[in-house]
């Protein structure tokens, strides 16, 4: 069974909103053989233009389920984001099952009804390969390089830590930084 962390930005999360979000997200539990011991992070935002955004992130040991949806109604946003997560699970259930078995994790139900006729599953074929030399730099220089190249992301070696980092352009036009770390 999921644990829930429901929080709001620019909105008070009432018990009714919390119950609705938990009830909707709990529908995803049916896709697991055993209820995972995971926390579902539900972030609800209301913007000044009265639009509402629901974000759900569920980190599992072998996968992170994540989706967000913005509409004119908070409850509709919650419905749409859960629908989006269900489509993701259905669409990639075979690949997810294979990956989880490779890692020795039993997780997703393998006997879901077949929705193969619903949508064409895209081929995950790599059509181009590129090798890059990582130059040491700071994040500001990496963003400048990314913009000069016209890309949405840029991989570089951090000049201070020697770790491989990634800068990327977010949907809101601002920038994000992903810092890597070895698990050794």
N, C-alpha and C positions, 0 to 999 in steps of 0.2 A: 504494500500500500504506500502510495506517495505521502510524503510529508509536504506541507504547503507553507510557502513564505509569500504572502500576498501583501503588496505594498502599493501605495498610491502617491502620485506626484500631482500637486494642485487639486487633490481630491481627498476627502476623508473616506476611508474604506469602511463602510458600514458592515454590520453583520450580514445583511441581505446580499450585498455585493460580494463579500467574502464567500458566503455559502454558494452563490451562483457560480463564481469562478471555480471553486473547488469541485462542485458537482460536474461541471462541464469538463474540466481537465481530467477528472477521475475516469471519464469514458476511455481514455487512452490505456488504462490499466488492462483492459481486455485483450490487448495485443501481446501480453506477456504470459509465459507458462506459469511463472510464479511472480507474485507482486514484487517489484524491485524495491529495495531499500534506497529510495532516492528522494531528493527534495525537488519539488516543482516550484520554480521561482516565477511568480506572476507579478508583473509590473504594470500598473494601470496609470495612464496619464491623461489629463484633460488640458487642452490647450486654450489660449484666450479666444481663438476663433470658434470655440465650442466643439471642436473635433476631439475624439477620444481614441487613444491608442492602447492596445493590449499587447504585451510581450510575454511569451512563455518560454522559459529555458528549463530543460530537464537534463542535467548532466548524469549520464549513466557510465558504468565502468568501461564500456566499449563504444560509446556513441554519445553525442550530444544532440538532443532534439531541441530545435529552436525555431520560433516563428513570431512574426509581429504583424499586426493589422491595424489600420486607422480608418475609422468611419465617423459618421455624425452621431452615433449612439454607443455608449460604453458596452451595453449588453450585446449589441450586434458585433462589436469588435471582439469580444470574448468568444462569441459563437464562431465567427470567421477564423480566428486564430486557431481554435481547436479543430475546425474542419481542415484547415491547412496542414496541421500536424498529422491528422489522420490520413490525409492524402499522401504525405511524405512517407509515413510508415507503410502504407499499402503499396506504394509505388516501388519502394526500395526494400520490401520485406525479404526478398530472396537474397539480395546482396548483404543485407544486415545479418540475416541468419548465417550465411556462409562466413562472414567476418567474425561473428561471435563464436561460431564453432571452432574456427582457426585459433582463436584466442582462448579456447576452453571455457567459454561462458555460454551457458544455456539461457536464452532470454526470450526471444520472440516466438510466438506461436507459429508453427509451420503449417497448420491446417486452416489458415484463414480462407474464406471463400475466394475463389479466383476472380479477380477483377481485370484480367489481362485484356479483355475487350474494351474496358472503360477508356484507357488511354494508352497510347503507344509509349513503351518504355524506351527512353533514349539510350543509344549505345554510348558507353563510357569509353570511347576509343580515343587514344592520344594521337592526334593528327600531326603534331609538330613537336619537336624536341629542341631545346636551346640550352647551351652551356654558357654560364656567365662567370666572370671573375668578380669577386666581391671586394670592393675597395673600402678601406676603413674611412668612415666619416661619421658625422653626428646626424641626428634626426632631421634637423633643419635643412642640411645639405641634401639629404635623401629626398625630402619633399620637393626641393628645387629640381633635382635630377628627374624625379618622377614627372613633374609638370613639364619639364623641357622635352621629355620623351613622349608626353601625351598618354601616359599609362594611368591605370587606376591603382596600381600598387608598385612598390619598389623594394627589392631585397638588398640589404647591405650589411657589412660588418661594422658594429659599433666601435668607434675609435678608442673609447675608454675601456670597455669590458671585453672586447674581441668576440662578443657573442653575435650570432646572426639575428638581425632584426628585420621587420617588415613595416613599412609605412603604407597607408592606403587612404583613398578618398572615400569618405562616408557618404551615405545617401543624402545627408543634409548639407553637403558641400564642404564640411570641415574635414579634418584629418585624424586618423587613428594610428596607433603604434602598437605593434605586437612584438614583445620582447621574448626571445626564446631562452630556454635554460635546459641543460642536460640533466637527465634523471640519474646520472651516475653518482 
